[in-house]
């Protein structure tokens, strides 16, 4: 049974066993200051729980239609700076969680909604999903890191097309560019995202956290930066309960002639 932890204005945090879920619950899920504040609270609730995976999804036909620009006229630059800071604080807090993140998206995935999806480790897209950086229509840059993150994924040339020209990606195009992990029919999105979250919840959480850290180190400092971090992460993992339980189980299975690649995680 799902335990609904809290309803925070337009965002809901739920958990079921080891799986936590952040639900964008106010279609079409405009990003405004209330959204940013609510998401920050939800991320803190997730971080303070003992969940082993976080799943982000949205209610309604669209994941998110981006920033609520209609609320901006007349607002001061100080207000806008606080809004941008709140959005970035919640997104970076997601990236700092030490558990894997799955994001399931459908329909429009625009602007800040696209940037939220980019915070996940695994992006599962329905066939209806469309991805677009729309900020240039207001003369702005993406406000929560899309340019630099997309450049890591798809290179500067294609990123320039998306950020400067507002080019839209279909789900299939996003998968071909390695922005999306899987594309599935719309009616299979919920099932696929849930099954992936369940699989990750059964896995070695500390190992997943170490891989997330290595990918961040690589993004910031390239292969040398990741290599430098790898040794300390490896030693910490070697002493962890997951690994000290898993290694003997794997060794026994290999003694029976099983191939290492075919042996599931047996750390718990």
Secondary structure, 3 states (H helix, E strand, C coil): CCEEEEEECCEEEEEECCEEEEEECCCCCEECHHHHHHHHHHHHHHHHCCCCEEEEEECCCCCECEECHHHCCCCCHHHHHHHHHHHHHHHHHHHHCCCEEEEEECCEEEHHHHHHHCCCCEEEEECCCEEECCHHHHCCCCCCCHHHHHHHHHCHHHHHHHHHHCCEEEHHHHHHCCCCCEEECHHHHHHHHHHHHHHHHCCCHHHHHHHHHHHHHHHHHHHHHHHHHHHHHHHHHHCCHHHHHHHHHHHHHHHCCCCHHHCCCCCC
